[in-house]
């Protein structure tokens, strides 16, 4: 099972609040309709200071001896390179059917990202500790999320934007030198815009009278940053729902304590569906709210939710519009205790393609998860909790499979969460990879 607390139960860094407030949020009751799922997700969890891991699929729950081992690992730190005999690195690669490219991934074992080729050979590694980004803020190191990068994006020049979930965003160059760091509570997702600005999600503890007049709650905000990470504007999602005709999508589905919406995706729309529905005009933002099983569109100029949909998916992640006008969605809690990736009409909700796990090809992750449609029509999916990514063809054949090689435990039985795998073109790194310095300790200079 996983060893760091699940990400939707973690409080963000709250410098103005005592640590007890963060612990209280973790203990807040789950939203209605998710009590069973949250209880099951918590079952067997352990907390480890060396990263976010779980038992590899097929292993039995932790016994007392394994719990003792985990305690020892907490004391001595995580030893990278501890691997099991199978399920490590690229295990399947049908070169004729897989989409050519490089693979950029982030993992729960460390604050870093790795670039590999299609056969799993490491090409480059970026790493920056939270302490190097914010050396004057000791409270950062008390956050579990300071021990890994939750989301990262590789830029064409070799720079990387990375999120320490609930803490902030950093930008490093190809040699892992810190360019800037913003302590802003960013979490889950970010999207780089053509003008260099960044759209991301931020969480803040706030007292919002129409939600809970007696206690602060976590409010998700869509925030726009400039190219240096400085905030330009923000919109509260709770307020955007409340001032819209879709207010029932949170009122009828969410609790009144802790993490109300649990937003996990931001995607700026390009206007391709605007002719069918005005809500999908260019510049509006597609979001996903896990706690309420809702996907929605935010008009950031008006600060209003202008479209929302639910039904047919639960605990979802990573909705995005495809070139064909369909919507691709990772449905975590699909029927039959299996996750699914769904391609559907965003307006009617009708599915045109579904990939779901089976006894022969299990596919399930309670948390995280992502799906991307590749240029050749294949779909790249990340089964985060099990540390696995697969590429499947339109006829649902697995043509590439990757297991997170970052393991711990005497038999390599603890596998690190695989947060994301992005496929980038082979030529993407040609301009900088050959000249990049060998991986080294990151610099500690730069804006904060």
LOKE-949272 format. One line per 5 residues: number of its first residue (from 0); for each residue x, y, z of C-alpha. Coordinates in nm, 4 decimals. Each point is the difference from the previous one (the first is absolute). Layout:
<atoms>
NUM> X/Y/Z  ...
</atoms>
This chain:
<atoms>
0> 0.0000/0.0000/0.0000  0.0978/0.3650/-0.0286  0.2199/0.1421/0.2700  -0.0479/0.3714/-0.0240  -0.3437/0.1349/0.0799
5> -0.2181/0.0371/-0.3052  0.0339/0.3402/-0.1603  -0.3613/0.1015/0.0411  0.0338/-0.0373/0.3766  0.3066/0.2242/0.0290
10> -0.0294/0.3611/0.1099  0.2038/0.2611/-0.1882  0.2786/0.1922/0.1591  -0.1748/0.2565/0.2182  0.2650/0.2338/0.1329
15> -0.2504/0.2111/0.1886  -0.1687/-0.2979/0.1668  0.1326/-0.2452/0.2560  0.0861/-0.3534/-0.1027  -0.3056/-0.1186/0.1894
20> -0.2192/0.1610/-0.2622  0.1558/-0.2164/-0.2690  -0.0502/-0.3118/0.2089  -0.3629/0.0961/0.0600  -0.0597/0.0241/-0.3751
25> 0.1372/-0.3472/-0.0524  -0.2471/-0.1289/0.2560  -0.2995/0.1796/-0.1509  -0.2872/-0.2273/-0.1025  -0.0179/-0.0894/-0.3696
30> -0.2570/0.1536/-0.2271  -0.3362/-0.1787/-0.0155  0.0025/-0.2909/-0.2423  0.3696/-0.0705/0.0424  0.0159/-0.1398/0.3527
35> 0.0565/-0.3565/-0.1190  0.2598/0.0910/-0.2603  0.1948/0.2208/0.2383  -0.0139/-0.2619/0.2759  0.1304/-0.2661/-0.2384
40> 0.2709/0.2316/-0.1256  0.1162/0.0610/0.3559  0.0031/-0.3706/0.0898  0.3542/-0.1249/0.0386  0.1593/0.3412/-0.0568
45> 0.3305/0.0788/0.1563  0.1890/0.3263/0.0119  0.3620/0.0141/-0.1107  0.2292/0.2969/0.0067  0.2026/-0.1312/-0.2937
50> -0.2688/0.0288/-0.2642  -0.3385/-0.1166/-0.1209  -0.0082/-0.3779/-0.0452  -0.2439/-0.2905/0.0141  0.0176/-0.3750/-0.0165
55> 0.0485/-0.1099/-0.3591  -0.3111/-0.1532/-0.1564  -0.0583/-0.3598/0.0976  0.1817/0.0212/0.3317  -0.1822/-0.0720/0.3238
60> -0.0804/0.2765/0.2507  0.2747/0.0947/0.2416  0.0751/-0.2451/0.2776  0.1667/0.1030/0.3293  0.3472/-0.0836/-0.1303
65> -0.0521/0.2212/-0.3051  -0.1256/0.2829/0.2195  0.3186/-0.0343/0.2047  0.1995/0.0199/-0.3245  -0.1879/0.3142/-0.0957
70> 0.0882/0.1594/0.3331  0.3652/-0.0827/-0.0636  -0.0142/0.1542/-0.3464  -0.1435/0.3141/0.1537  0.3065/0.0224/0.2189
75> 0.2667/-0.0705/-0.2619  -0.1607/0.1622/-0.3027  -0.1007/-0.1435/-0.3365  0.2701/-0.1866/-0.1920  -0.0580/0.0566/-0.3712
80> 0.0815/-0.2947/-0.2199  -0.1715/-0.2571/0.2219  -0.2094/-0.1871/-0.2551  -0.2086/-0.3118/-0.0187  0.0886/-0.2792/-0.2402
85> -0.2823/0.0882/-0.2389  -0.2129/0.2962/-0.1004  0.2766/0.2589/-0.0192  0.0578/0.2404/-0.2891  -0.1318/-0.0687/-0.3506
90> -0.1488/-0.3493/-0.0099  -0.1841/0.0161/-0.3353  0.0837/0.1940/-0.3141  -0.1584/-0.0697/-0.3365  0.2155/0.2388/-0.2027
95> -0.2165/-0.0393/-0.3105  -0.3178/0.1144/0.1767  0.1180/0.2237/0.2839  0.0319/0.3733/-0.0632  0.3636/0.1059/-0.0246
100> 0.1256/0.2470/0.2553  0.1633/0.0630/0.3353  -0.1666/-0.0455/0.3361  0.0146/0.2606/0.2764  -0.1239/-0.1225/0.3380
105> -0.0398/0.1019/0.3638  -0.0113/-0.2417/0.2890  -0.0754/-0.0100/0.3712  0.3528/-0.1064/0.0940  0.1752/0.3385/-0.0213
110> -0.0299/0.3662/-0.1077  0.1121/-0.0664/-0.3535  -0.1015/-0.0805/-0.3567  0.1595/-0.2437/-0.2437  0.0179/-0.0165/-0.3796
115> 0.0272/-0.3490/-0.1526  -0.0151/-0.1436/-0.3500  -0.2563/-0.2562/-0.1150  0.2130/-0.2867/0.1313  0.0388/0.1546/0.3432
120> 0.3543/0.1330/-0.0336  0.0478/0.3096/0.2126  0.0965/0.3065/-0.2021  -0.0168/0.2772/0.2580  -0.1096/0.0714/0.3558
125> -0.1065/0.3208/0.1749  -0.0094/0.0332/0.3785  -0.0643/0.2780/0.2498  -0.0644/-0.0378/0.3714  -0.2668/0.2205/0.1565
130> 0.2590/0.1267/0.2472  0.2104/0.1327/-0.2897  -0.3013/0.1885/-0.1342  -0.1080/0.1484/0.3340  0.2978/-0.0179/0.2387
135> -0.1406/0.2721/0.2242  -0.3324/-0.1791/0.0587  0.0682/-0.2971/0.2319  -0.3715/-0.0883/0.0086  0.0259/-0.1202/-0.3605
140> 0.1921/-0.3058/0.1135  -0.2801/-0.1091/0.2346  -0.2251/-0.0570/-0.3018  -0.0093/-0.3519/-0.1409  -0.0500/0.1454/-0.3466
145> 0.3416/0.1659/0.0212  0.1546/-0.3392/-0.0726  -0.1114/-0.0356/-0.3605  -0.1158/0.1937/-0.3051  -0.3721/-0.0525/-0.0525
150> -0.0095/0.1488/-0.3495  0.2712/0.1139/-0.2384  0.0126/0.1337/-0.3526  0.3018/-0.0199/-0.2305  0.0588/0.3118/-0.2097
155> 0.1647/-0.0046/-0.3445  0.3221/0.1583/0.1299  0.0466/-0.2649/0.2707  -0.1457/0.2065/0.2851  -0.2521/-0.1694/0.2257
160> -0.2961/0.1441/0.1902  -0.0833/-0.2120/0.3034  -0.2591/0.0022/0.2779  0.0590/-0.0932/0.3617  -0.3670/-0.0738/0.0712
165> -0.1599/0.2504/0.2344  0.3313/0.1830/0.0362  0.0985/0.1758/-0.3197  0.1522/0.0029/-0.3487  0.3629/0.0024/-0.1047
170> 0.1766/0.0422/-0.3312  0.3389/-0.1624/-0.0571  0.2259/-0.0039/-0.3030  0.1312/-0.3106/-0.1780  0.2754/-0.0344/0.2626
175> -0.2498/0.0208/0.2901  0.1101/0.3505/0.0925  -0.2811/0.1903/0.1678  -0.1297/0.2888/-0.2116  -0.2887/0.1040/0.2254
180> -0.2266/-0.1364/0.2718  -0.3432/0.1186/0.1104  -0.1434/-0.1037/0.3358  -0.3663/0.0259/-0.1032  -0.1771/-0.3225/0.0993
185> -0.0172/-0.1323/-0.3586  -0.1175/-0.3567/-0.0402  -0.0863/-0.2737/-0.2506  0.0229/0.1683/-0.3371  0.1490/0.2774/-0.2097
190> -0.0179/0.1006/-0.3632  0.2498/0.2197/-0.1818  -0.1554/0.2506/-0.2408  0.1484/0.1267/-0.3314  0.0823/0.3383/0.1550
195> 0.2004/-0.1677/0.2778  -0.2655/0.0426/0.2686  -0.0969/-0.2954/0.2181  -0.3487/-0.1108/0.1023  -0.0071/-0.2083/0.3160
200> -0.2050/-0.0998/0.3037  0.0591/0.1414/0.3480  -0.1555/-0.0983/0.3329  -0.0585/0.2315/0.2923  -0.1626/-0.0328/0.3395
205> -0.2817/0.2556/0.0058  -0.3135/0.0628/0.2000  -0.2804/0.0154/-0.2559  -0.3331/0.0748/0.1631  -0.2168/-0.1687/-0.2625
210> 0.2017/-0.3210/0.0460  0.0759/-0.0070/0.3732  -0.0336/0.3162/0.2113  0.1693/-0.1615/0.2982  0.3154/-0.1587/-0.1398
215> 0.2466/0.0653/-0.2824  -0.0154/-0.2347/-0.2982  0.2351/-0.0703/-0.2858  -0.0854/0.2153/-0.2984  0.1312/-0.0936/-0.3447
220> 0.0985/0.2944/-0.2169  0.0941/0.0225/-0.3660  0.3027/0.2274/-0.0107  0.1849/0.1583/-0.2923  0.3727/0.0656/0.0449
225> 0.2341/0.1917/-0.2262  0.3100/-0.1607/-0.1513  0.1928/0.0639/0.3239  -0.2675/-0.1584/0.2169  -0.1467/0.3255/0.1319
230> -0.3746/-0.0092/0.0539  -0.2090/0.2032/-0.2444  -0.3563/-0.0975/0.0928  -0.2007/-0.2656/0.1807  -0.3529/-0.1397/0.0100
235> -0.1554/-0.1969/0.2883  -0.1693/-0.3114/-0.1361  -0.2412/-0.0194/0.2930  -0.1097/0.3578/-0.0664  -0.0163/-0.0678/-0.3756
240> -0.2361/-0.2936/0.0591  -0.2051/0.1915/0.2538  -0.0656/0.2947/-0.2298  -0.1020/-0.2273/-0.2899  -0.3063/-0.2081/-0.0794
245> 0.2161/-0.3061/0.0709  0.0293/0.0690/0.3734  -0.1826/-0.3265/0.0737  0.2998/-0.1900/-0.1391  0.1909/0.0828/0.3166
250> -0.2817/0.0616/0.2492  -0.1633/-0.3377/-0.0536  0.3208/-0.2009/-0.0242  0.2632/0.1486/0.2304  0.0528/0.0079/0.3734
255> 0.0472/0.3196/0.1964  0.3414/-0.0720/0.1480  0.3529/-0.0358/-0.1271  0.0601/-0.0632/-0.3689  -0.3315/0.0989/-0.1590
260> 0.0574/-0.0423/-0.3745  0.3440/-0.1560/-0.0377  0.0659/0.1507/-0.3421  0.2677/-0.1938/-0.1872  0.0107/0.1296/-0.3597
265> 0.0231/0.3267/-0.1914  -0.0114/0.0063/-0.3815  -0.0368/0.3237/-0.1972  -0.2446/-0.0449/-0.2895  0.0877/0.0918/-0.3578
270> -0.3570/0.0629/-0.1164  -0.0446/-0.3099/-0.2145  -0.3404/-0.0777/0.1524  -0.1244/0.3583/0.0216  -0.2288/-0.0437/-0.3006
275> -0.1845/-0.2766/0.1856  -0.0051/0.1652/0.3431  0.1048/0.3545/0.0903  0.1476/-0.1204/0.3310  0.2873/-0.1580/-0.1935
280> 0.1259/0.3261/-0.1484  0.3726/0.0685/-0.0217  0.1550/0.1012/0.3323  -0.2502/-0.1737/0.2264  0.1475/-0.2685/0.2257
285> -0.1014/-0.3645/0.0329  0.0316/-0.1257/0.3587  -0.0570/-0.3260/0.1872  -0.1264/-0.0256/0.3600  0.0617/-0.3445/0.1425
290> -0.1976/0.0298/0.3244  -0.3210/0.0822/-0.1850  0.0508/-0.2185/-0.3116  -0.0401/0.3097/-0.2174  0.1740/0.1440/-0.3032
295> -0.0749/0.3630/-0.0759  0.0976/0.3030/-0.2072  0.1039/0.3243/0.1681  -0.0301/0.3403/-0.1666  0.3008/0.1645/0.1697
300> -0.0927/0.3505/-0.1141  -0.3419/-0.0173/0.1671  0.1018/-0.2328/0.2826  -0.2967/-0.2284/-0.0728  -0.0457/-0.3687/-0.0798
305> -0.1724/-0.0013/-0.3389  -0.0366/-0.3761/-0.0531  0.0164/-0.3115/0.2157  -0.0613/-0.3703/-0.0388  -0.0025/-0.3078/0.2214
310> -0.1156/-0.3584/-0.0281  0.1712/-0.3033/-0.1494  0.3313/0.0634/0.1777  0.1259/0.0286/0.3578  0.3149/0.1369/0.1602
315> 0.1159/0.1069/-0.3460  0.3218/0.1656/-0.1150  0.1523/0.1655/-0.3047  -0.2911/0.0915/-0.2321  0.1155/0.1532/-0.3277
320> -0.1508/0.0833/-0.3370  0.1336/-0.1942/-0.2981  0.0563/0.1188/-0.3553  -0.3223/-0.1780/-0.1054  -0.2072/0.2032/0.2471
325> -0.0438/-0.2929/0.2379  0.1062/0.0035/0.3649  0.2500/-0.2464/0.1477  -0.0447/-0.0731/0.3720  0.1681/-0.2228/0.2585
330> -0.2801/-0.1607/0.2056  0.1672/-0.1249/0.3176  -0.2918/-0.1713/0.1713  -0.1683/-0.1660/-0.2946  -0.2341/-0.2983/0.0296
335> 0.1285/-0.3336/0.1219  0.2884/0.1413/0.2032  0.1878/0.0911/-0.3159  0.1143/0.3337/-0.1325  -0.0897/0.1057/-0.3539
340> 0.1084/0.2451/-0.2645  -0.3010/0.1382/-0.1842  -0.0261/0.1916/-0.3259  -0.3392/0.1675/-0.0112  -0.2059/0.2819/-0.1427
345> 0.0336/0.2710/0.2677  -0.3502/0.1341/-0.0615  -0.2017/-0.3221/-0.0212  0.2274/-0.2095/0.2220  -0.0205/-0.2872/-0.2484
350> 0.3167/-0.2117/-0.0053  0.1566/-0.0939/-0.3320  0.3041/-0.1905/0.1373  0.0720/-0.1532/0.3400  0.3059/-0.1816/0.1318
355> -0.0609/-0.1915/0.3211  0.2056/-0.2480/0.1966  -0.0665/-0.3720/-0.0120  0.1208/-0.3127/0.1763  0.2645/-0.0395/-0.2702
360> 0.0948/0.3692/-0.0054  -0.0760/0.1557/0.3433  -0.0312/0.3765/0.0010  -0.0907/0.1904/0.3150  0.1201/0.2998/0.1973
365> -0.2054/0.1680/0.2705  0.2070/0.3156/-0.0144  0.1716/0.2090/-0.2675  0.0076/-0.1532/-0.3493  0.0175/0.1617/-0.3429
370> -0.0754/-0.0689/-0.3650  0.1331/0.1619/-0.3178  -0.0981/-0.0621/-0.3621  0.3160/-0.0359/-0.2086  0.0376/0.1237/-0.3589
375> -0.0242/-0.3537/-0.1438  -0.3358/-0.0600/0.1728  0.1364/-0.2054/0.2881  -0.0735/0.0974/0.3605  0.2654/0.0321/0.2709
380> -0.1409/-0.0739/0.3470  0.1558/0.0214/0.3452  -0.1176/-0.2406/0.2700  0.1581/0.2061/0.2757  -0.0555/-0.2028/0.3167
385> 0.1534/-0.3107/-0.1580  0.2936/0.1906/-0.1449  -0.0876/-0.0982/-0.3570  -0.0566/0.1666/-0.3370  -0.1340/-0.1629/-0.3142
390> -0.0548/0.1063/-0.3584  -0.2960/-0.1651/-0.1702  -0.1025/-0.0022/-0.3642  -0.3524/0.0929/-0.1145  -0.0853/-0.3722/0.0052
395> 0.1100/-0.0017/0.3685  0.3196/-0.2025/-0.0372  0.2849/0.0941/0.2353  0.2938/0.1011/-0.2201  0.2250/0.1518/0.2680
400> 0.0218/-0.0536/0.3748  0.2158/0.1682/0.2628  0.0332/-0.0829/0.3692  0.1503/0.2546/0.2372  0.3501/-0.1277/0.0760
405> 0.0130/0.1904/0.3290  -0.0542/-0.2591/0.2714  0.0637/-0.0585/0.3688  -0.0219/-0.2958/0.2351  0.2044/-0.3150/0.0423
410> -0.1563/-0.1553/-0.3113  -0.0762/0.3214/-0.1842  -0.3646/-0.0450/0.0954  -0.0713/0.3704/0.0515  -0.0530/0.1866/-0.3252
415> 0.0015/0.3778/-0.0262  -0.3091/0.1761/-0.1306  0.0357/0.0871/-0.3685  -0.1630/0.3403/-0.0221  0.0389/0.0781/-0.3697
420> 0.1610/-0.1187/-0.3205  0.0076/0.2476/-0.2897  0.1004/-0.1145/-0.3488  0.2026/0.2660/-0.1814  0.1278/-0.0143/-0.3604
425> 0.3457/-0.1558/-0.0580  0.1364/0.3320/-0.1237  -0.1398/0.1903/0.2981  0.3267/-0.0166/0.1953  0.2392/0.0039/-0.2949
430> 0.0949/0.3626/0.0495  0.1116/-0.0302/0.3617  0.0349/-0.3621/0.1086  0.3414/-0.0614/-0.1531  0.1416/0.3140/0.1589
435> -0.1699/-0.0456/0.3348  0.2244/-0.0492/0.2985  -0.0037/-0.3333/0.1787  -0.2559/-0.0169/0.2819  0.1333/0.1752/0.3078
440> -0.1164/0.1598/0.3199  -0.2324/0.2889/-0.0823  0.1030/0.3573/0.0619  -0.1631/0.1938/0.2797  -0.0022/0.3418/-0.1566
445> -0.2858/0.1773/-0.1682  -0.3177/0.1962/0.0723  -0.2227/-0.1088/0.2844
</atoms>
